[in-house]
Amino acid sequence: MVALDALMLAAHANAYLAGNRFGLADNYWYPTVATLQARLGLSIVANEPIVWFQNLGERGYLRAGIFVSDGIRARDIRLVGIAGFQYWGIETASSESSTLWFHSSIGSRRDEANPPKVYLAGYPRPPDWPGLGENAEDAERDLRAILLRMSDFDRNKGRGWFHPLAEHALRELDGHRPFDPVIEGLFPDGVYPESSYRLATAVWHVFTGEGFGSWWDQGYKDPETNREFREMSGSYNLAMHAAICAACNVDLLCKGP
């Protein structure tokens, strides 16, 4: 899932820019993404994540966050093949300007001998770009609402496999389940609020659970049922994207040395 790579890189960049150094010398964080090449235009500015964080600080960036863009806008400003399937990217912002880093990765997290290679290509932010947003409270409310709708639909009209995933995700939003170790590894220790972990964990479990049968592969003969299903699917997709972005794009109050 390209979004997790973008979340991990942006969360650590955001923490670094906020003054939290989280053991730079140890390079302890999320070992499954060990390589990164970042380019501004034709210039390579970093060949590993730590160097990229340091370069951002030297260039005067103040914060970092993630976004998922619509395809038309992404095609307008990216090189072919850079942005990846879902157009996940990272925005780094200074007091005067922003850079959009379109993100892609090659390789598998399961291959420990050859961890994924991550590529970022930076472009100046267009004037009409909305910028970093997504309020964590709003994102949690919308994600909770659509999961409740989908769970009820699955119980009464669906195939019966989705509602256990939705109920697990809702318990995670309520703080009744421990955070997933995969999600804990995406954030630097002691920097992000608990709400970020809750949002990311809930999305992670619903998304990975769909490997047993994709929600979007379903269809219904009854036109009204099929319309309801498609409308919910679109709302779910938007809520999931907003939750991932909100988990990362918080204003960090915890400042390091």
C-alpha positions as CSV (number, residue, x, y, z in Angstrom):
1,M,0.0,0.0,0.0
2,V,1.8,3.1,-1.2
3,A,-0.1,5.3,1.3
4,L,1.8,3.6,4.2
5,D,5.2,4.6,2.7
6,A,4.0,8.1,2.2
7,L,2.6,8.3,5.8
8,M,5.8,6.9,7.3
9,L,8.1,9.3,5.4
10,A,5.9,12.4,6.0
11,A,5.3,11.6,9.7
12,H,9.0,11.4,10.4
13,A,9.7,14.4,8.2
14,N,7.0,16.3,10.1
15,A,8.5,15.3,13.5
16,Y,12.0,16.2,12.3
17,L,10.9,19.7,11.2
18,A,9.1,20.2,14.5
19,G,12.4,19.6,16.3
20,N,12.1,16.0,17.3
21,R,15.2,14.1,16.3
22,F,13.9,10.6,17.3
23,G,17.3,8.9,17.3
24,L,18.7,9.9,13.9
25,A,22.0,8.2,14.5
26,D,20.4,4.9,15.2
27,N,18.1,5.0,12.1
28,Y,15.7,2.9,14.1
29,W,12.5,3.7,12.3
30,Y,10.4,1.4,10.0
31,P,13.3,-0.7,8.6
32,T,11.3,-2.0,5.6
33,V,11.8,1.2,3.7
34,A,15.5,1.5,3.8
35,T,16.2,3.4,0.5
36,L,14.9,6.6,-0.9
37,Q,15.8,8.8,-3.8
38,A,14.4,12.4,-3.8
39,R,14.7,14.7,-6.8
40,L,13.9,18.3,-7.3
41,G,13.7,18.7,-11.1
42,L,16.8,16.8,-12.4
43,S,18.8,17.3,-9.2
44,I,19.1,14.4,-6.6
45,V,18.7,16.0,-3.2
46,A,18.8,12.8,-1.1
47,N,19.6,9.1,-1.4
48,E,18.3,8.1,2.0
49,P,15.4,9.3,4.2
50,I,17.5,10.9,6.9
51,V,19.4,13.0,4.4
52,W,16.0,14.1,2.9
53,F,14.7,15.2,6.3
54,Q,17.9,17.2,6.8
55,N,17.7,18.7,3.4
56,L,14.1,19.8,4.1
57,G,15.2,21.6,7.2
58,E,18.1,23.3,5.4
59,R,15.6,24.6,2.8
60,G,13.4,26.2,5.4
61,Y,10.4,23.8,5.3
62,L,8.3,23.9,8.5
63,R,6.0,21.0,8.2
64,A,5.1,17.9,6.1
65,G,1.9,16.1,5.4
66,I,0.4,13.7,2.9
67,F,-2.4,14.0,0.3
68,V,-4.2,11.9,-2.2
69,S,-5.0,13.9,-5.4
70,D,-7.4,13.5,-8.2
71,G,-6.0,11.9,-11.3
72,I,-6.5,14.9,-13.6
73,R,-4.6,17.3,-11.3
74,A,-1.9,14.8,-10.8
75,R,-1.4,14.2,-14.5
76,D,-1.1,18.0,-15.0
77,I,2.1,18.3,-12.9
78,R,3.8,14.9,-12.6
79,L,6.1,13.0,-14.8
80,V,4.5,9.8,-16.2
81,G,4.9,6.9,-13.7
82,I,6.0,9.0,-10.7
83,A,2.8,9.4,-8.7
84,G,1.8,5.7,-8.3
85,F,-1.6,4.1,-8.6
86,Q,-3.5,6.2,-6.1
87,Y,-1.6,9.5,-6.5
88,W,-0.4,9.6,-2.9
89,G,2.1,12.3,-2.3
90,I,3.8,14.4,0.3
91,E,3.6,18.1,0.7
92,T,6.4,20.1,2.5
93,A,5.5,23.7,3.4
94,S,7.5,26.7,4.4
95,S,6.1,30.1,5.4
96,E,6.3,31.2,1.7
97,S,5.8,28.2,-0.6
98,S,5.2,24.5,-0.8
99,T,6.6,21.6,-2.7
100,L,4.6,18.5,-3.8
101,W,6.5,15.3,-3.7
102,F,4.9,12.6,-5.8
103,H,5.6,9.2,-4.5
104,S,6.1,5.7,-5.8
105,S,7.8,2.5,-4.5
106,I,9.2,-0.6,-6.1
107,G,9.6,-3.9,-4.2
108,S,7.9,-5.9,-1.5
109,R,7.9,-5.4,2.3
110,R,8.0,-9.2,2.6
111,D,11.4,-9.4,0.9
112,E,13.7,-8.6,3.8
113,A,16.8,-9.0,1.8
114,N,15.7,-6.5,-0.8
115,P,13.5,-3.8,0.9
116,P,11.3,-1.5,-1.2
117,K,13.0,1.4,-3.0
118,V,11.1,4.6,-2.7
119,Y,11.2,7.5,-5.2
120,L,10.0,11.1,-4.7
121,A,9.8,13.7,-7.4
122,G,9.3,17.3,-6.1
123,Y,7.4,20.0,-8.0
124,P,6.4,23.6,-6.9
125,R,2.8,23.6,-5.6
126,P,0.3,25.0,-8.2
127,P,-1.5,28.2,-7.1
128,D,-4.9,26.5,-6.9
129,W,-3.7,23.6,-4.8
130,P,-5.8,23.3,-1.6
131,G,-2.9,22.6,0.7
132,L,-2.7,20.4,3.8
133,G,-5.9,19.9,5.6
134,E,-8.1,17.2,7.2
135,N,-9.3,17.7,10.7
136,A,-8.8,14.6,12.9
137,E,-12.2,14.9,14.7
138,D,-14.0,15.4,11.4
139,A,-12.2,12.5,9.8
140,E,-12.9,10.2,12.7
141,R,-16.6,11.2,12.7
142,D,-17.0,10.6,8.9
143,L,-15.1,7.3,9.0
144,R,-17.2,6.1,11.9
145,A,-20.4,7.1,10.2
146,I,-19.6,5.3,6.9
147,L,-18.4,2.1,8.7
148,L,-21.7,2.0,10.6
149,R,-23.7,2.4,7.4
150,M,-21.6,-0.3,5.6
151,S,-21.9,-2.7,8.5
152,D,-25.7,-2.3,8.6
153,F,-25.9,-2.8,4.8
154,D,-23.7,-5.9,5.0
155,R,-25.9,-7.4,7.7
156,N,-29.2,-6.8,5.9
157,K,-28.4,-6.9,2.2
158,G,-24.8,-7.9,1.7
159,R,-22.7,-11.1,1.8
160,G,-22.1,-11.0,5.6
161,W,-18.3,-10.8,5.6
162,F,-17.7,-7.1,5.9
163,H,-19.4,-6.2,9.2
164,P,-16.9,-8.0,11.5
165,L,-14.1,-5.9,9.9
166,A,-16.1,-2.7,10.4
167,E,-16.9,-3.6,14.0
168,H,-13.2,-4.2,14.7
169,A,-12.3,-0.9,13.2
170,L,-15.0,0.9,15.3
171,R,-13.6,-0.7,18.4
172,E,-10.1,0.6,17.4
173,L,-11.6,4.1,17.0
174,D,-13.0,3.7,20.5
175,G,-9.6,2.8,21.9
176,H,-10.7,-0.7,22.9
177,R,-8.1,-2.6,20.9
178,P,-4.2,-2.3,21.0
179,F,-2.6,-0.5,18.1
180,D,-1.3,-2.7,15.3
181,P,2.6,-3.0,15.4
182,V,2.7,-2.1,11.7
183,I,1.0,1.2,12.4
184,E,3.1,1.9,15.5
185,G,6.2,1.6,13.3
186,L,4.9,4.3,11.0
187,F,5.1,7.1,13.6
188,P,8.1,8.3,15.5
189,D,7.9,7.4,19.2
190,G,6.3,9.9,21.5
191,V,5.5,12.6,19.0
192,Y,2.0,12.0,17.5
193,P,-1.3,12.0,19.4
194,E,-3.2,8.8,20.2
195,S,-5.9,9.9,17.7
196,S,-3.4,9.5,14.8
197,Y,-2.8,5.9,15.8
198,R,-6.5,5.2,16.2
199,L,-7.3,6.5,12.7
200,A,-4.5,4.7,11.0
201,T,-5.1,1.4,12.8
202,A,-8.8,1.4,11.9
203,V,-8.1,2.0,8.3
204,W,-5.3,-0.6,8.2
205,H,-7.5,-3.4,9.5
206,V,-10.4,-2.7,7.2
207,F,-8.2,-2.3,4.2
208,T,-6.1,-5.5,4.9
209,G,-9.2,-7.5,5.8
210,E,-10.5,-6.9,2.3
211,G,-7.8,-9.2,1.0
212,F,-10.3,-12.0,1.7
213,G,-12.9,-10.6,-0.7
214,S,-13.0,-7.0,-2.0
215,W,-15.9,-4.8,-1.1
216,W,-15.7,-3.2,-4.5
217,D,-16.0,-6.5,-6.3
218,Q,-19.6,-6.9,-5.2
219,G,-22.6,-6.1,-7.3
220,Y,-26.4,-6.4,-6.9
221,K,-29.2,-7.1,-9.4
222,D,-31.6,-4.8,-7.7
223,P,-30.9,-1.3,-9.2
224,E,-31.7,0.6,-5.9
225,T,-29.5,-1.8,-3.8
226,N,-26.7,-1.4,-6.3
227,R,-27.0,2.4,-6.3
228,E,-26.9,2.4,-2.5
229,F,-23.8,0.1,-2.6
230,R,-22.0,2.3,-5.1
231,E,-22.8,5.5,-3.2
232,M,-21.5,4.0,0.1
233,S,-18.3,2.7,-1.7
234,G,-17.5,6.2,-2.9
235,S,-18.1,7.7,0.6
236,Y,-16.0,5.0,2.2
237,N,-13.1,5.7,-0.2
238,L,-13.2,9.4,0.6
239,A,-13.4,8.8,4.3
240,M,-10.5,6.3,4.3
241,H,-8.3,8.8,2.4
242,A,-9.3,11.6,4.7
243,A,-8.5,9.5,7.8
244,I,-5.0,8.6,6.6
245,C,-4.2,12.2,5.8
246,A,-5.6,13.4,9.1
247,A,-3.6,10.8,11.0
248,C,-0.4,12.4,9.6
249,N,-1.2,16.1,9.1
250,V,-1.5,17.2,12.6
251,D,0.2,20.3,14.1
252,L,2.7,18.6,16.4
253,L,2.7,20.2,19.8
254,C,5.4,18.0,21.2
255,K,8.7,19.7,20.4
256,G,12.0,17.9,20.7
257,P,15.5,19.2,21.6
